[in-house]
């Protein structure tokens, strides 16, 4: 993939150099400045939410919230593995807050636990829920819109919630259908 990106960059840079050689350096510097500004904006968002999760963990509220969600997670994932359910719950929480990348290590560990216990359905369900990513608060997209100068960056809350709810529901229903036919074949 890096090779493809490098080839696209070099090809576009060569075309730009031939068409507008005087604007090449200015465009490169402007692009780098925008990339640095956007990176710092996203870093601030991640720091806030990861700090929030850390405070929840240190205060013990994470365990209380996890215990409230545990019955629903047990039914949803059809699993009794407390550690896997806890990891899956944290993963889904980070997804709900629209933090791409942050839930990935938790999801990988939860999937490993589910597969260790021969709970393929739970691992598949977690994959589907991560791929469809139900977002109650799309913080990253709001931060991107804010960094781009949007006057109303939070206007996407309802459309994002509806779209991700639809994709999550569709994904879960498709998985349940596949599971039904898999069991029926046996």
Residue pairs with C-beta under 8 A, 6 or more apart in sequence:
13 24
16 23
16 24
16 27
17 24
37 147
38 144
38 147
41 143
41 144
41 146
41 147
42 140
42 143
42 144
42 147
44 143
45 99
45 139
45 140
45 143
46 99
46 102
49 94
49 97
49 99
49 102
49 139
50 99
50 102
53 62
53 90
53 93
53 94
56 62
56 65
62 90
66 86
66 89
66 90
69 89
70 82
70 85
70 89
73 79
73 85
73 88
73 89
74 80
74 85
76 125
77 84
77 85
77 88
77 114
77 119
77 121
77 122
77 125
77 126
78 119
78 121
78 122
79 85
79 114
79 117
79 119
79 122
81 113
81 114
81 117
81 119
83 113
84 110
84 113
84 114
84 117
84 119
84 122
85 110
87 106
87 107
87 109
87 110
87 113
88 106
88 107
88 110
88 114
88 122
88 126
90 103
90 106
91 103
91 106
91 107
91 110
91 126
91 130
92 103
92 129
92 134
93 103
94 102
94 103
94 106
95 103
95 129
95 130
95 133
95 134
95 135
96 134
96 135
96 136
96 137
97 135
97 136
97 137
97 139
98 135
98 137
98 138
98 139
98 140
98 141
98 142
98 160
99 139
99 140
100 133
100 140
103 130
107 126
107 127
107 130
110 126
111 123
111 126
111 127
114 120
114 122
114 123
114 126
115 123
121 175
121 179
124 175
124 179
125 172
125 175
128 168
128 171
128 172
128 174
128 175
129 168
129 171
129 172
131 171
132 164
132 167
132 168
132 170
132 171
133 164
133 167
133 168
134 164
134 165
134 167
134 168
135 160
135 161
135 164
136 161
137 157
138 156
138 157
138 160
141 156
141 160
142 153
142 154
142 156
143 153
145 153
145 156
146 153
